[in-house]
Amino acid sequence: MSGQGSPCIIERYELVAQLTAEMRAAAQAGSWEQLVSIEAGCRGIFEQLVAEEEAAQHQHPPEVLQRKAALIRQILADDAVIRRLVEPRLADLEQWLGGAQRNRLLRDAYAAGSMA
């Protein structure tokens, strides 16, 4: 196979890059619901991309490989920004959930103790 599916594959990479840029913008704006929504769509496209890459057996012309590498660098750069913005939010959520769980365990323990 000599890159017959290359245009379609590059279009998928471009779409993933576009969606990753939108995710970065959503994270920068603190629009967490929008970020999650875009990520869900991106995941499906990425799965299609992986399937297409496997079918193409990674055989692409040099110009396609160069464009693909540039898009992957862009996607990874946006992903790094997203992670940097999301990780503190996740830590806050983990702390909040941990506190809620401790409160529930304490409440359950005191409720069980008052019945004894």
C-alpha positions in Angstrom: 0.0 0.0 0.0 1.5 3.3 -1.0 -0.4 5.8 1.1 -3.8 5.5 -0.7 -5.5 6.5 2.5 -3.1 9.2 3.3 -5.4 12.2 2.5 -8.1 10.8 4.7 -5.6 10.0 7.5 -4.2 13.6 7.3 -7.7 14.9 7.5 -8.3 12.9 10.6 -5.1 14.3 12.2 -6.1 17.8 11.2 -9.5 17.2 12.8 -7.9 15.9 16.0 -5.5 18.9 16.0 -8.5 21.3 15.6 -10.5 19.6 18.4 -7.4 19.6 20.7 -7.0 23.3 20.1 -10.7 23.8 21.0 -10.2 21.7 24.1 -7.2 23.9 25.0 -9.3 27.0 24.6 -12.1 25.5 26.7 -9.6 24.6 29.5 -8.1 28.1 29.3 -11.6 29.6 29.7 -12.4 27.2 32.6 -15.3 25.7 30.5 -15.0 22.2 31.9 -18.3 20.9 30.5 -17.3 22.0 27.0 -13.9 20.5 27.4 -15.4 17.1 28.4 -17.9 17.3 25.5 -15.2 18.1 22.9 -12.9 15.3 24.3 -15.7 12.8 23.9 -16.0 13.6 20.2 -12.2 13.7 19.8 -11.9 10.2 21.3 -14.1 8.7 18.6 -12.2 10.4 15.8 -8.9 9.3 17.3 -10.2 5.6 17.4 -11.0 5.9 13.7 -7.6 7.4 13.0 -5.9 4.5 14.8 -7.9 2.0 12.7 -7.0 3.8 9.5 -3.3 3.9 10.4 -3.3 0.2 11.1 -5.0 -0.5 7.7 -2.5 1.7 5.9 0.3 -0.2 7.7 2.0 3.2 8.4 3.1 3.5 4.8 2.8 7.2 3.7 4.7 9.4 1.3 7.3 11.7 2.8 5.1 14.9 2.5 2.3 13.1 4.4 4.8 12.0 7.1 6.0 15.6 7.5 2.5 17.0 7.8 1.6 14.2 10.2 4.6 14.9 12.4 3.8 18.6 12.5 0.2 17.9 13.5 1.3 15.4 16.2 3.6 18.1 17.6 0.7 20.6 17.7 -1.6 18.0 19.3 1.0 17.2 22.0 1.7 20.9 22.7 -2.1 21.6 23.1 -2.4 18.4 25.3 0.4 19.7 27.6 -1.4 23.0 28.1 -4.7 21.2 28.8 -3.0 18.9 31.3 -1.3 21.8 33.1 -4.7 23.5 33.4 -6.7 20.4 34.3 -4.4 18.8 36.9 -5.0 21.4 39.6 -8.8 21.1 39.0 -8.6 17.3 39.3 -6.6 17.6 42.5 -9.3 19.9 43.9 -12.0 17.4 42.9 -10.1 14.5 44.4 -9.7 16.4 47.7 -13.4 17.4 47.7 -14.5 13.8 46.9 -12.1 12.5 49.6 -13.6 14.9 52.1 -17.2 13.9 51.1 -16.3 10.2 51.5 -14.8 10.8 55.0 -17.9 12.8 56.0 -20.1 10.0 54.8 -18.0 7.4 56.7 -18.2 9.4 59.9 -21.9 10.0 59.5 -22.4 6.3 58.9 -20.2 5.4 61.9 -22.1 7.8 64.2 -25.4 6.6 63.0 -24.4 2.9 63.6 -23.1 3.9 67.1 -26.3 5.7 68.1 -28.4 2.6 67.2 -26.3 0.4 69.5 
